[in-house]
Amino acid sequence: TGDGGQTVTAYTAQFGNGLSATLSLEAPRTTNVIGPGSSLSNFWTTGPSTQSGATRYPDIVANVRMDASWGAAQIMGGIHDVAPLYYGATNATGGPSYATGFFVGAGIKLNAPMIGPGDYFSAQVNYAQGATGYADDGATNGATVATGGAGGYYSNLTASSFGFGVITDGVYGSGVAGTSTSVDLTTVWGVNAAYEHHWNKRWQTSLYGAYLSTSYNATANGELCVLQTGSATTAGCDNNWQYWAAGSRTQFNVDSQTYIGLDVIYTNLKTANAGLVTTVSGVQGQTGARTISDQSAWIAEFRFHRNFYP
């Protein structure tokens, strides 16, 4: 699954009448944690470096699903090994214990033929602690502050501002007094919903929306603030952030193998550390003082799709 592929070994049991269950062992969706090896000098340029060790076991994921004439419903969950590295640069400094992250979720699809043939409503909700990749698909990029994506990103630098959000499974400190000696897991929850209406065999339109919330406890937030501002108690340093988007897509089916689509999306980022001013150097060609503030954008995508096989 996904653009780069996901290594999965799974077994699905069919119980009859549309009821099934799947147990899957998967290559870890993400294994990134932020430790004291990250530095202030690179936080606003390449993003905080991660301090991740080798995972001990694959992600263990399971679901129970019902498929019927009315649609489908599913509940799912899994556990994820959160693997930190060391307090310092080498193993001589020691390190925090491994932690176990988890996620749970539920999804539903309801067919609505009474409104239009092929119409349906779908929704999904996810909650994760230390398994960010299962609630935020941008989390496969790890703990990054880079251009693009629903997670950490810069934007609008030419207007002297940018917004960002740190994506990570967890945060830990240097192990000395006042810092965490264990991994503080990141909490993420999100919801997605969509409705697709078929006007006729040629035309169809969908409406959709998504909301994502990422939060850090007080200890983790303080440790991130040290990396960002040099102090755990900087006023206004708050690494909790939220993201939402809404959009609509209309598709024209030219024939059974060809369609044309137009997608219009509005996105909004409620940034971490709103109101703080920091200095960036060489980011998207920009250097100087920048204010951290909420960001929004309109996106339009046009697609022409043709199947040549089969």
RODO-2510 file (C-alpha; in nm, 4 decimals, decimal comma):
residues 310
     n   res          X          Y          Z
     1     t     0,0000     0,0000     0,0000
     2     g     0,1116     0,3565    -0,0597
     3     d     0,3341     0,5000    -0,3296
     4     g     0,6495     0,3298    -0,2054
     5     g     0,4808     0,0061    -0,1049
     6     q     0,4263    -0,1424     0,2386
     7     t     0,5516    -0,4906     0,3265
     8     v     0,2573    -0,6830     0,4716
     9     t     0,1875    -1,0431     0,5687
    10     a    -0,1816    -1,0909     0,6449
    11     y    -0,4497    -1,3542     0,6927
    12     t    -0,8206    -1,2879     0,6379
    13     a    -1,0895    -1,5194     0,7712
    14     q    -1,4343    -1,5163     0,6085
    15     f    -1,7106    -1,6058     0,8572
    16     g    -2,0007    -1,5813     0,6136
    17     n    -2,2832    -1,3301     0,5634
    18     g    -2,0284    -1,0588     0,4867
    19     l    -1,8411    -1,0807     0,8173
    20     s    -1,4617    -1,1091     0,8042
    21     a    -1,1542    -1,0453     1,0184
    22     t    -0,7915    -0,9771     0,9237
    23     l    -0,4672    -1,0068     1,1205
    24     s    -0,1629    -0,8418     0,9639
    25     l     0,2087    -0,8098     1,0380
    26     e     0,3406    -0,4947     0,8704
    27     a     0,6662    -0,3101     0,8181
    28     p     0,6496    -0,0191     1,0653
    29     r     0,4514     0,2707     0,9230
    30     t     0,6872     0,5174     1,0937
    31     t     0,9495     0,4848     1,3678
    32     n     1,0560     0,8414     1,4272
    33     v     1,1119     1,0000     1,7668
    34     i     1,2798     1,3293     1,8528
    35     g     1,5589     1,3131     2,1080
    36     p     1,8278     1,5474     2,2404
    37     g     2,0455     1,4873     1,9338
    38     s     1,8240     1,7282     1,7426
    39     s     1,9611     2,0790     1,7350
    40     l     1,8307     2,4331     1,7241
    41     s     2,0534     2,5084     1,4259
    42     n     1,8696     2,2736     1,1906
    43     f     1,5150     2,2888     1,3278
    44     w     1,3939     2,5644     1,0977
    45     t     1,5890     2,4506     0,7926
    46     t     1,5874     2,0738     0,7443
    47     g     1,3650     1,9893     1,0400
    48     p     1,4536     1,8245     1,3702
    49     s     1,6692     1,5157     1,3285
    50     t     1,5179     1,1958     1,4602
    51     q     1,6762     0,9698     1,7209
    52     s     1,5285     0,6362     1,6190
    53     g     1,6602     0,2907     1,6943
    54     a     1,5731    -0,0399     1,5317
    55     t     1,2254    -0,1739     1,5992
    56     r     1,1958    -0,5076     1,7795
    57     y     0,8894    -0,6392     1,5998
    58     p     0,6617    -0,5477     1,3074
    59     d     0,3427    -0,3518     1,3538
    60     i     0,0555    -0,5817     1,4506
    61     v    -0,2714    -0,4690     1,2916
    62     a    -0,6189    -0,6237     1,2987
    63     n    -0,9701    -0,5439     1,1850
    64     v    -1,3223    -0,6836     1,1873
    65     r    -1,5342    -0,5924     0,8854
    66     m    -1,8929    -0,6316     0,7646
    67     d    -1,9869    -0,6015     0,3966
    68     a    -2,3545    -0,5980     0,3010
    69     s    -2,5964    -0,4571     0,0453
    70     w    -2,6301    -0,1389     0,2541
    71     g    -2,2540    -0,0759     0,2469
    72     a    -1,9713    -0,1716     0,4826
    73     a    -1,8433    -0,1092     0,8358
    74     q    -1,5129    -0,1818     1,0049
    75     i    -1,3349    -0,1466     1,3363
    76     m    -0,9562    -0,1707     1,3495
    77     g    -0,6549    -0,1285     1,5734
    78     g    -0,2920    -0,2127     1,6153
    79     i     0,0276    -0,1727     1,8129
    80     h     0,3553    -0,0147     1,7051
    81     d     0,7049    -0,0393     1,8530
    82     v     0,8385     0,3090     1,9359
    83     a     1,2170     0,2792     1,9234
    84     p     1,4336     0,5591     2,0683
    85     l     1,8106     0,5760     2,0392
    86     y     2,0463     0,7300     2,3011
    87     y     2,0457     1,0280     2,5339
    88     g     2,3705     1,1409     2,3721
    89     a     2,5711     1,0669     2,0602
    90     t     2,6734     0,7101     2,1537
    91     n     2,5394     0,4107     2,3429
    92     a     2,7720     0,4975     2,6326
    93     t     2,5216     0,7660     2,7358
    94     g     2,2401     0,5136     2,7734
    95     g     1,8904     0,5746     2,6500
    96     p     1,5226     0,5564     2,7357
    97     s     1,3247     0,2355     2,7307
    98     y     1,1304     0,1321     2,4235
    99     a     0,7639     0,2277     2,4289
   100     t     0,4530     0,0725     2,2755
   101     g     0,2275     0,2879     2,0655
   102     f    -0,1220     0,1975     1,9509
   103     f    -0,4075     0,3105     1,7319
   104     v    -0,7804     0,2380     1,7091
   105     g    -1,0305     0,3391     1,4476
   106     a    -1,3671     0,2804     1,2876
   107     g    -1,5047     0,3370     0,9408
   108     i    -1,8364     0,3102     0,7618
   109     k    -1,9707     0,3285     0,4075
   110     l    -2,3456     0,3710     0,3494
   111     n    -2,4918     0,3244     0,0032
   112     a    -2,7600     0,5779    -0,0903
   113     p    -2,9326     0,4486    -0,4067
   114     m    -3,2533     0,6283    -0,3036
   115     i    -3,0744     0,9582    -0,3791
   116     g    -2,8872     0,8453    -0,6892
   117     p    -2,7627     0,5167    -0,8398
   118     g    -2,4094     0,4640    -0,7094
   119     d    -2,4364     0,7328    -0,4390
   120     y    -2,2665     0,6652    -0,1056
   121     f    -2,1497     0,8289     0,2175
   122     s    -1,8269     0,7237     0,3876
   123     a    -1,6505     0,8297     0,7079
   124     q    -1,3601     0,7182     0,9234
   125     v    -1,2231     0,8210     1,2628
   126     n    -0,8787     0,7298     1,4025
   127     y    -0,7044     0,7801     1,7366
   128     a    -0,3356     0,7066     1,7970
   129     q    -0,0740     0,7387     2,0683
   130     g     0,2801     0,6748     1,9489
   131     a     0,1550     0,5345     1,6158
   132     t     0,1129     0,8578     1,4245
   133     g     0,1336     0,7005     1,0793
   134     y    -0,2055     0,5332     1,1251
   135     a    -0,3875     0,8599     1,1924
   136     d    -0,1902     1,0980     0,9689
   137     d    -0,0804     0,9706     0,6284
   138     g     0,1747     1,2523     0,6133
   139     a     0,3502     1,0916     0,9083
   140     t     0,5292     0,8458     0,6833
   141     n     0,7682     1,1357     0,6280
   142     g     0,8601     1,1154     0,9951
   143     a     0,9555     1,4051     1,2163
   144     t     0,9946     1,6659     0,9489
   145     v     0,9424     2,0350     0,9051
   146     a     0,9503     2,0446     0,5283
   147     t     0,7528     2,1844     0,2394
   148     g     0,4137     2,0300     0,1698
   149     g     0,1918     1,7786     0,3409
   150     a    -0,0669     1,7890     0,6139
   151     g     0,1962     1,7587     0,8805
   152     g     0,5052     1,9717     0,9283
   153     y     0,5510     2,2320     0,6600
   154     y     0,6622     2,5840     0,5852
   155     s     0,4440     2,8060     0,3721
   156     n     0,4108     3,1663     0,2622
   157     l     0,7696     3,2508     0,3520
   158     t     0,7795     3,5323     0,0984
   159     a     0,5163     3,7117     0,3054
   160     s     0,7385     3,6986     0,6151
   161     s     0,5437     3,4209     0,7846
   162     f     0,5151     3,0459     0,7951
   163     g     0,3253     2,7730     0,9719
   164     f     0,4405     2,4290     1,0796
   165     g     0,3575     2,1218     1,2844
   166     v     0,5987     1,8564     1,4104
   167     i     0,5067     1,4973     1,3181
   168     t     0,6599     1,2293     1,5394
   169     d     0,5747     0,9153     1,7333
   170     g     0,7269     1,0541     2,0529
   171     v     0,9748     1,2862     2,2211
   172     y     1,2371     1,2256     2,4900
   173     g     1,4973     1,4332     2,6720
   174     s     1,8594     1,3994     2,7720
   175     g     1,7937     1,1864     3,0793
   176     v     1,9250     1,4513     3,3202
   177     a     1,7190     1,6197     3,5905
   178     g     1,4231     1,8089     3,4481
   179     t     1,4010     1,6142     3,1236
   180     s     1,2191     1,2964     3,0338
   181     t     1,3948     0,9632     3,0802
   182     s     1,1224     0,7864     2,8828
   183     v     0,9502     0,8440     2,5497
   184     d     0,6470     1,0714     2,5761
   185     l     0,4085     0,9471     2,3087
   186     t     0,2443     1,1860     2,0641
   187     t    -0,1366     1,1867     2,0530
   188     v    -0,3086     1,2234     1,7157
   189     w    -0,6736     1,1906     1,6212
   190     g    -0,8536     1,2631     1,2991
   191     v    -1,1798     1,2241     1,1123
   192     n    -1,2578     1,2099     0,7386
   193     a    -1,5967     1,2115     0,5687
   194     a    -1,7205     1,2222     0,2092
   195     y    -2,0336     1,1950    -0,0012
   196     e    -2,0364     1,1082    -0,3717
   197     h    -2,3381     1,1797    -0,5909
   198     h    -2,3894     1,0362    -0,9407
   199     w    -2,5926     1,2785    -1,1477
   200     n    -2,6047     1,0276    -1,4336
   201     k    -2,3733     0,7751    -1,5979
   202     r    -2,1450     1,0524    -1,7243
   203     w    -2,1251     1,2954    -1,4323
   204     q    -2,0456     1,2524    -1,0616
   205     t    -1,9517     1,4927    -0,7816
   206     s    -1,8044     1,4339    -0,4383
   207     l    -1,7890     1,6561    -0,1293
   208     y    -1,5344     1,5740     0,1413
   209     g    -1,3662     1,7064     0,4521
   210     a    -1,0917     1,6098     0,6967
   211     y    -0,9723     1,7235     1,0401
   212     l    -0,6504     1,6271     1,2190
   213     s    -0,5297     1,7194     1,5683
   214     t    -0,1765     1,6553     1,7025
   215     s    -0,0892     1,7168     2,0695
   216     y     0,2110     1,6834     2,3028
   217     n     0,2067     1,6603     2,6817
   218     a     0,3779     1,9277     2,8914
   219     t     0,7085     1,7398     2,9165
   220     a     0,7343     1,6712     2,5425
   221     n     0,6315     2,0261     2,4574
   222     g     0,9020     2,1666     2,6846
   223     e     1,1679     1,9482     2,5246
   224     l     1,0617     2,0573     2,1752
   225     c     1,0658     2,4213     2,2890
   226     v     1,4275     2,3815     2,4022
   227     l     1,5178     2,2745     2,0481
   228     q     1,3152     2,5536     1,8904
   229     t     1,3794     2,8517     2,1188
   230     g     1,6524     2,7440     2,3603
   231     s     1,4146     2,7368     2,6579
   232     a     1,1406     2,5010     2,7781
   233     t     0,9419     2,7922     2,9219
   234     t     0,9320     3,0360     2,6287
   235     a     0,5979     3,2162     2,6359
   236     g     0,3815     3,1119     2,3410
   237     c     0,5817     2,7987     2,2601
   238     d     0,3019     2,5453     2,2090
   239     n     0,3605     2,2541     1,9718
   240     n    -0,0003     2,1366     1,9570
   241     w    -0,1401     2,1947     1,6083
   242     q    -0,4458     2,1184     1,3947
   243     y    -0,5178     2,0876     1,0254
   244     w    -0,8426     2,0744     0,8315
   245     a    -0,9442     2,0643     0,4682
   246     a    -1,2625     2,0645     0,2626
   247     g    -1,3090     2,0071    -0,1050
   248     s    -1,5193     1,8966    -0,3970
   249     r    -1,4382     1,6892    -0,7027
   250     t    -1,6433     1,6614    -1,0220
   251     q    -1,5737     1,3909    -1,2788
   252     f    -1,6908     1,3507    -1,6369
   253     n    -1,6782     0,9947    -1,7714
   254     v    -1,5957     1,0187    -2,1398
   255     d    -1,6255     0,6420    -2,1865
   256     s    -1,5606     0,3238    -1,9853
   257     q    -1,1826     0,3782    -1,9987
   258     t    -1,1520     0,7580    -1,9870
   259     y    -1,2527     1,0323    -1,7457
   260     i    -1,1766     1,3992    -1,6760
   261     g    -1,1795     1,5363    -1,3222
   262     l    -1,1525     1,8732    -1,1460
   263     d    -1,0724     1,8878    -0,7730
   264     v    -1,0941     2,2106    -0,5683
   265     i    -0,9657     2,2037    -0,2081
   266     y    -0,9347     2,4551     0,0759
   267     t    -0,6796     2,3774     0,3482
   268     n    -0,6155     2,5470     0,6814
   269     l    -0,3294     2,4943     0,9276
   270     k    -0,3618     2,6102     1,2887
   271     t     0,0100     2,6302     1,3470
   272     a     0,2207     2,5353     1,6449
   273     n     0,3988     2,8239     1,8224
   274     a     0,1626     3,0866     1,6830
   275     g     0,2920     3,4397     1,7247
   276     l     0,6575     3,3567     1,7853
   277     v     0,9241     3,5139     1,5656
   278     t     1,2248     3,3121     1,4547
   279     t     1,5042     3,3401     1,2007
   280     v     1,5258     3,1110     0,8993
   281     s     1,8313     3,0692     0,6812
   282     g     1,8200     2,9498     0,3209
   283     v     1,4711     2,7974     0,3467
   284     q     1,2947     2,8125     0,0075
   285     g     1,5481     3,0819    -0,0769
   286     q     1,4393     3,2915     0,2207
   287     t     1,6560     3,4241     0,5044
   288     g     1,5642     3,6474     0,7972
   289     a     1,3077     3,6953     1,0720
   290     r     0,9748     3,5242     1,0131
   291     t     0,6549     3,5230     1,2192
   292     i     0,4927     3,1862     1,2879
   293     s     0,1220     3,2153     1,2068
   294     d    -0,1757     3,0135     1,0829
   295     q    -0,1752     2,9374     0,7104
   296     s    -0,4375     2,8552     0,4490
   297     a    -0,4403     2,7737     0,0803
   298     w    -0,6671     2,7009    -0,2147
   299     i    -0,5697     2,4127    -0,4418
   300     a    -0,7116     2,3185    -0,7826
   301     e    -0,6191     1,9955    -0,9591
   302     f    -0,7170     1,8884    -1,3093
   303     r    -0,6817     1,5259    -1,4148
   304     f    -0,7192     1,3474    -1,7477
   305     h    -0,7199     0,9690    -1,7001
   306     r    -0,7129     0,6987    -1,9647
   307     n    -0,6821     0,3236    -1,9070
   308     f    -0,4808     0,1467    -2,1769
   309     y    -0,4907    -0,1988    -2,0155
   310     p    -0,6906    -0,4122    -1,9954
***
